[in-house]
Amino acid sequence: MKQVIKPSETPVDWSAEALYNKACRYSEKMNAHASDTWEHALWSGLCLELLARAALANLSPALLAEPKKISNIVHALGFPVTESKFSPTSIGTQMVLEHLGNLLPGFDTEMKSFCSTHVGRRNSELHSGDAPYDTFTGVSWHGAYFKACLTLLESMGYDLSDFIGPEQTDAAEQEIAAAADQAAKAITGDVKAHKQVWEAKDDQERMKLANLAELSADRALGHRVRCPACDSRALVGGQAVGEAHKELEGDLIIEKQEHLPHWFMCTACGLKISGLSKLQVVGLGERYVNTETYEAAEYYASAPEYADYQDDNNEPF
Amino acid sequence: MANLLAKDAAFLLREANSLIKSQPYLNELHSNGYAFLPNFFPQLPSQEAISILGNFCDLGSGNQVHCLKPLEKSEGAPNSYSSLYGLENFPLHTDLAHFHRPPRYLVLRCVFGSPFVATLLLDSMKLSKKIGHNLLSRAIVSPRKSRNGRTPLLRILDVSDKKYLFRWDSKFIKPASEIGMRGFQLFLAAVDNSEPDKIVLADLGDTLVIDNHRMLHGRTKVPTNCISRVIERSYLESIK
């Protein structure tokens, strides 16, 4: 179809490139300070925020636009805005991270949570008398930080070396590996501890708990797996990735959607694990397919109005 | 009479199109970063001759073909090279380096030439490789002044997505970070120590097509007896 009305280029300050270039400049500022200083941490937060915005703009600049006002989207797409006194507004950083979580493979809940907390400290630093970065020193957060940066960079066709240079990249990669290694040791220790407690119980108690776990591992609540500590039936749950595939089987609509796990719970031994990286260590980090079955009427019925309200005419009489 | 003239022009355009397709000028452009087409259909107006080579850039309102004449410093527009350098050498640069997207190709076409004034050409690819793409890709620069109320940050070199875009202008862009400063100084020194190629646009129709994302260009000093030199310039977004 012929496009008769064509947009101009995206406004340059909303372009992925301009945002990425600014993130590059901020990363220089970050690395100009020793890694155990508040300045280093502050610049890292600002840098991460811009990198996230660049990654989202790279998918589409319209995703950065504050959707409450259509003019913001029109502007982001490069069309002329006729509204008088128009000043374009973009979405907040938390919403940027939310969108990235939904759209970027690899930007999982754990990563999103880290980024959200890290950039959130910036608000406290800049808008209050608190000094959150003064107690956030040390490099314990570098592993998660550079892992998030790498995911965002790779979505734009870059690597760490393109962003922070080869000298810093070696150190960053080691920090990513060390963080993964530390997390792995921690979770392995946790599983071992739960296993020891489980094995100390008598046979009758173990059987009782295992049977209860079998009943409570409801498919409606998550994906059924075997617990790495006690081998009882347990559940993993996560977030949907990609679109749902629908199939028609007779009168039923079968909807299948891949999920990436980010939590695990065993009611038998009490083991709980949170975060994809930890689940991967214990072999529970694979994607699973969530299947829902609907009747056609149920699937296509509109959402009930006042769903939260009780029935009408519920006055006692 | 008008019909005859129209037929002549149409014939020339057909001839030019078939000649362009058979000429190796595209290979020259891709391998050297520029191509020189001596005496390229001098009978045709520049607008028509250049339209054979490629598609004009949309730079907003205004003509697609600009007329360039040597000017004294006092005569040049304040934001132009003429106002900065007058009849002296124009330093090596890429055109519109301060734009977010500089035009891909620059075309210079002789209207009234001079054998004593040369266009200088320098390949940034060789120099940027010596300095290092990683450094130049992280060298942040910004326009000397804001444009449309905006001052976007740019990079000297962009090699993402298998493309090569080099921007250089020692006056119209400035370093905007520490690495930007380092990259700027290294490249400035490299340019000062280089030997550019020289092309003389002497005769009517002499046409030079330059890959503006790769080649730096400049101009030698204009002797006082050559100030009647006239070159027409256009920007193309793509080559046919």
Interface residues (C-beta under 8 A of the other chain):
Chain A: E9 P11 V12 D13 S15 E17 A18 N21 K22 C24 R25 E28 A32 M156 G157 Y158 S161 D162 F163 G165 P166
Chain B: H100 R101 N134 L135 S137 R138 I140 R150 P152 L153 L154 R155 D158 S160 D161 A176 S177 E178 I179 G180
